[in-house]
Amino acid sequence: MDSVGDTIFALSTPPGRAGIGVVRLSGPAAGTALEALAGAPRPAPRVAHLRQLSDPDGRAALDRALVLWFAGPASFTGEDMAELHLHGGRAVAAAVIGALSRRPGLRPAEPGEFTRRAFDNGKLDLSEVEGLADLIDAETDAQRRQALRQMTGGLSRLTEDWRTRLLSGLAHLEAAIDFPEEDLPETLLDGARAVAVELGGEIGRHLADQGRGERLRDGLQIAIVGPPNSGKSSLLNALARRDVAIVSELAGTTRDVVEVHLDLGGYPVTLADTAGLRTFEAGSGDSVEQEGMRRARSRAAESDLKLAVFDLCSWPELDPEALAVVDQDTLAVLNTIDVRPGPPDEASRFRHGPGRDWIGCSRKSSGGSSSAWGSRESPRR
């Protein structure tokens, strides 16, 4: 637990072999600890100095490092802080951490404690703390941009504007209630009501974004579904640019969900290849394939987008079990369009209702192992 008066320290860079490893200290004893290790007065604030670091117990040399001093409250945590920019070997970091742990009043920081102190001391608000955590975890460019906007106060400024306007409306309302006998304008209550209605609309529109921020933070879920042997696994391999799933001429090769995590245009995506969907006659079909189909339908229902792959060589006899997954969150992928182009209205069944896009593709394989996909049509709605 965080204790008032403690000085904390931690390795702020990932452990392991690297060019640089940064150790941070925060708290009232940070300055004296820095002076003890460097054997010299603390440097001027925010100016890097090269120092020989030694263990105060016995003065054994530890490293030759850059040291920085940040006097509170002008620091990340709002407290006195120091940074030691060490050579990034494990032994160097371990030696410096060991020397700090023997200093009185110092202790290792708990996970997130530097940020917690920044929050407690008013250097970051809660939304900025969440943005910082998202920025550290960001794996794609879109995640980075969203996290950076939040960490630099984008959401804070919006909510602070809402708060200021709400307090203004509340002041008008309280004035009308507390001073009914005063000669106050009759439009006072109308003004407060207008502020409330306007704010309610803005907040409602902000919340009605279908969870875009959460989807970007957690990643989009895309399921590849369709009948057996329609080219689902080949599409997965083509998008992943490597052999993730087994491709075979035999129907029903994929029995379980095969996942791959991708960065598509800066957006994090989990792409899932699923078992083929087909209609069984009563009493037929093995239990393993039926379980695979159940998992495929479940994954399709949970996904943000479905890619429904159909082989045009089977057109127009498409299995109703596979067609049942096509809805407003589906992009229909019509395969082998180079082999069987078909009439212009061949995909008319995918253009009934909003959101039913389709795209024509071709798969060219050699020995059933390599494949290439190309678009013939732009998505239609």
Buried (B, 14 or more C-beta within 10 A) or exposed (E): EEEEEBBBBBBEBEEEEBEEBBBBBBBBBBBBBBBBBBEEEBBEEEEBBEBEBBBBEEEEEBBEBBBBBBBBEEBBBBBBBBBBBBBBBEEBBEBBBEBBEEBEEBBEBEEEBBBBBBBBBEBBBEBBBBBBBBBEEBEBEBBBBBBBEBBBBBBBEBBEEBEEBBEEBEEBBEBBEEEEEEEEEEEBBEBBEEBBEEBEEBBEEEEEEEEEBEBBBEBBBBBBBBBBBBBBBBBBBBBBEEEBBBBEEEEBBBBEBBBBEBBEEEBBBBBBBBBBBBEEEEEEBEEEBEEBBEBBBEBBEEBBBBBBBBBBEBBEEBBEBBBEBBEEBBBBBBBBBBEBEBEEEBBEBBEEEEEBBBBBBBBEEEEEEEBEBEEEEEEEE
